[in-house]
Amino acid sequence: MNVKGKRLKKFRDIARFLKGNGHFLVLALAAGMLTTMFNALTPQIIRYTVDHLTGEGTEDSGFFGKIFAQLLGTDIQGNFLIMAAVAVLVSASCAGIFTYISNVSLAKGSEGFLKTMRDQLYRHIQRLPYSWHGKNRTGDIIQRCTNDVEIIRQFICSQLMEVIRIVFLVILYMSIMFSMNVQLSLIAVAFIPVVVGYSLYFYSKISKSFLEADEAEGDLTAKVQENLTGVRVVRAFGREMYEIDRFDEKNNRFANLWIRVGRFMSVYWGAGDFLTGIQAATILITATIFTVQGQISLGDLMAFVSYNASLSWPIRSLGRVLSNMSKAGVSIDRVTYILDAREEMDEPWEKEVPMDKDISFEHVHFAYEHDAPVLDDVSFTIPAGSTFAILGGTGSGKSTIVHLLDRLYDLDENDGRITIGGVDLRNIKKGWLRKNIGMVLQEPFLFSRTVGENIAISKEHPVWDEIRAAAGIACVDDAILQFDDGYETMVGERGVTLSGGQKQRVAIARMLMQKAPIMVFDDSLSAVDAETDVKIRTALKESMGKSTVILISHRITTLMQADCIMVLDKGRIAEMGTHEEMLKKNGIYSKIYDIQMNIDDEQLKEGGVVCE
C-alpha cells in the first residue's frame, strides 16, 4: 500500500467512529454556513445605508442594492434608519440562532465521536493478548487513549469542520468583494496564498517540536503511573527524593519543550500579525484612494474593509489547521497502533471440554520474544483431582508453566503441546479455559472496591454465605470482621490498605468463589506466616474436593504434602516424585529441605493445624 493509501486507511479507521454522530456534524456545518451568510449581510446593509445617506447610492446598485431597496426603501427620511437598524438586528439575530445550533450540534457530534472512540478502544484493549500488554507501557497506553484521542477529536470534529467553513467563507466573501470592485479584490486575493503558505511552512517546521512535546508528556505520564504503582517500594526504601528528582528531570524536559513550542508560536503570531497588518493597510489605503477618485463609494469602502478584516483571521487559521494535519496524523498512527493489534479471539475449531481431566505437558519448549529458552523439553502429567507441586529457583520457568496452561501465551506448532483430557489446549476456548482455572498470583491485584466486592468479583451472582465461606477457608474472615466496616471496608488502589498477607488471602477467597476444577497457587502464600500457611492449606484440602491443585512455592512445607513434586532447574525437570522419594535422591529438593527445616518449627512439618 502506498503512502496515500495508508493515509486514507488511517482516516477511514478513525472515521468509522462517526457512525451515529455524523448527522450532528453535518447539521453543525450547515448551520455554520448559514451563520456565515447572515454575517455577510451586515456589511451590505451598512454599505447601502451609508451610500443612501450620502446620496451616492441608487436603488439598482447591484444585487444587494435591489434587495435592500425593497426592504428599506429609498427615502432617507422617515423610518429609513429605523428599518436599517432592524435589518442589522434581524441579520445578527439569525446569525446568533444558527451559531447556537451549530455549536450545540458540534458539541453533540464531537462528544459522541469521542465517547464512541474511547468505548471501542477500551473494549479492544480488554481483548488484546496478555503478551501485547507485556510489551507496552501502561502510561503510554493511557496517553494514547486520552491525549491522542483528544487531538483526533479536535481535528476531525473541529478543525476539519473549520476548514470547510473557512473555504466556504472565503468563496462567499470573495464573490461579494469581486462584485464590488475587481481591483481591490485582486489585491486581497494576492495576500491569501502568502498568508496560507507562511502558515503551512511554519507549522511544517515545528511539527517535530510538537511531536517531541507529546512524547515527553507520554514519558511524564508513564513516570507518574510507575511511581504510584510502586508507592510501597518507594516508601520502604526511602527513595522519595530520588523519585522526585527523576520526576523533576522529566517534568523540566516536558516544560522546556513546550516553552520552545511557545517561542515558535510567538514568532508565528507576531510575524502573522505584521503580515496581516500590511495587507489590511494596503487594502485601506488603496480603497481610500479609489473612494477619493470616485471609483467606489464610501459605503463600498466600509463594506470592503469589513469583509477584508473578517477574512484575515480565518485565512491564518486555515494554514494552522492544514499544518495540524501532521500532528493529527501522528496521533492517528498512535491510536491505530492499538486498534490494529490483533484481538485474542476464540477460533472456530476451539471448543468447551470437561476440565476435570488429566493435564499433560508433552515435550514443551518455550521462549519469550528474543529471549533465551525458558522451558526446554518439559514433559509431565498431573492426574485429575491430585495436588501437584512445583519447586524451582527464580527464572526456572515455574510461572511460565502457569501462563501456558492459562493460554496467556500460546505454544508454536513445533514446540510441543499441552492437553487436558487428551484435548490440545489450542483447541479449547480461551474464555472457557480461564473460567475453569482458578488462579492466585504471587502479587494479586485488588480493585478499589469493598473487600466483599473483591471476593465476589469472580462470580456473577454471589451469595453472601458463599463469600463468608470462601473468606473462612482463606483464613481472612476474622481479619475482615475486625475492620470497622467489615466486608464493606473500601480497599485502596492495588490493596494498599491491606497487609501483604491479607491481600493474598482475599485473592485466595476470590479464586475459591469460582469453584473451578483446576486451582493454581503461584507462590500465593509467600506473604503469610508459616502458621497461617498451614491453616490455609489444611482448610483448602478439606474444601477442594476433587479439584486439581497446582502449588508453586519456595517453601518446602507448602509443597511437601502434595501427591507429586516437580523440581525445575534452568527450564528443565531436575527431579520429580513424592516428598519421601525426593528426600531419598539427595538432590536439589533434599538440599533445600535440609536448609529450610533447620529454621522451621517442628510443628509446621507435621501440619494438620485447623483454621480457627
Stockholm file with secondary structure:
# STOCKHOLM 1.0

chainA/1-612         MNVKGKRLKKFRDIARFLKGNGHFLVLALAAGMLTTMFNALTPQIIRYTVDHLTGEGTEDSGFFGKIFAQLLGTDIQGNFLIMAAVAVLVSASCAGIFTYISNVSLAKGSEGFLKTMRDQLYRHIQRLPYSWHGKNRTGDIIQRCTNDVEIIRQFICSQLMEVIRIVFLVILYMSIMFSMNVQLSLIAVAFIPVVVGYSLYFYSKISKSFLEADEAEGDLTAKVQENLTGVRVVRAFGREMYEIDRFDEKNNRFANLWIRVGRFMSVYWGAGDFLTGIQAATILITATIFTVQGQISLGDLMAFVSYNASLSWPIRSLGRVLSNMSKAGVSIDRVTYILDAREEMDEPWEKEVPMDKDISFEHVHFAYEHDAPVLDDVSFTIPAGSTFAILGGTGSGKSTIVHLLDRLYDLDENDGRITIGGVDLRNIKKGWLRKNIGMVLQEPFLFSRTVGENIAISKEHPVWDEIRAAAGIACVDDAILQFDDGYETMVGERGVTLSGGQKQRVAIARMLMQKAPIMVFDDSLSAVDAETDVKIRTALKESMGKSTVILISHRITTLMQADCIMVLDKGRIAEMGTHEEMLKKNGIYSKIYDIQMNIDDEQLKEGGVVCE
#=GR chainA/1-612 SS CCHHHHHHHHHHHHHGGGTTTHHHHHHHHHHHHHHHHHHHHHHHHHHHHHHHHTTCCCTTSHHHHHHHHHHHCSCSSTTHHHHHHHHHHHHHHHHHHHHHHHHHHHHHHHHHHHHHHHHHHHHHHHTSCHHHHHHSCHHHHHHIIIIIHHHHHHIIIIIHHHHHHHHHHHHHHHHHHHHHCHHHHHHHHHHHHHHHHHHHHHHHHHHHHHHHHHHHHHHHHHHHHHHHHTHHHHHHTTCHHHHHHHHHHHHHHHHHHHHHHHHHHHHHHHHHHHHHHHHHHHHHHHHHHHHHTTSSCHHHHHHHHHHHHHHHHHHHHHHHHHHHHHHHHHHHHHHHHHHTSCCCCCCTTCBCCCCSSCEEEEEEEECCTTSCCSEEEEEEEECTTCEEEEEECTTSSHHHHHHHHTTSSCCCTTSCEEEETTEEGGGBCHHHHHHTEEEECSSCCCCSSBHHHHHHTTSSSCCHHHHHHHHHHTTCHHHHHTSTTGGGCBCCGGGTTSCHHHHHHHHHHHHHTTCCSEEEEESTTTTSCHHHHHHHHHHHHHHCTTCEEEEECSCHHHHTTSSEEEEEETTEEEEEECHHHHHHHTSHHHHHHHHHHTTSCHHHHHCCCCCC
#=GC SS_cons         CCHHHHHHHHHHHHHGGGTTTHHHHHHHHHHHHHHHHHHHHHHHHHHHHHHHHTTCCCTTSHHHHHHHHHHHCSCSSTTHHHHHHHHHHHHHHHHHHHHHHHHHHHHHHHHHHHHHHHHHHHHHHHTSCHHHHHHSCHHHHHHIIIIIHHHHHHIIIIIHHHHHHHHHHHHHHHHHHHHHCHHHHHHHHHHHHHHHHHHHHHHHHHHHHHHHHHHHHHHHHHHHHHHHHTHHHHHHTTCHHHHHHHHHHHHHHHHHHHHHHHHHHHHHHHHHHHHHHHHHHHHHHHHHHHHHTTSSCHHHHHHHHHHHHHHHHHHHHHHHHHHHHHHHHHHHHHHHHHHTSCCCCCCTTCBCCCCSSCEEEEEEEECCTTSCCSEEEEEEEECTTCEEEEEECTTSSHHHHHHHHTTSSCCCTTSCEEEETTEEGGGBCHHHHHHTEEEECSSCCCCSSBHHHHHHTTSSSCCHHHHHHHHHHTTCHHHHHTSTTGGGCBCCGGGTTSCHHHHHHHHHHHHHTTCCSEEEEESTTTTSCHHHHHHHHHHHHHHCTTCEEEEECSCHHHHTTSSEEEEEETTEEEEEECHHHHHHHTSHHHHHHHHHHTTSCHHHHHCCCCCC
//
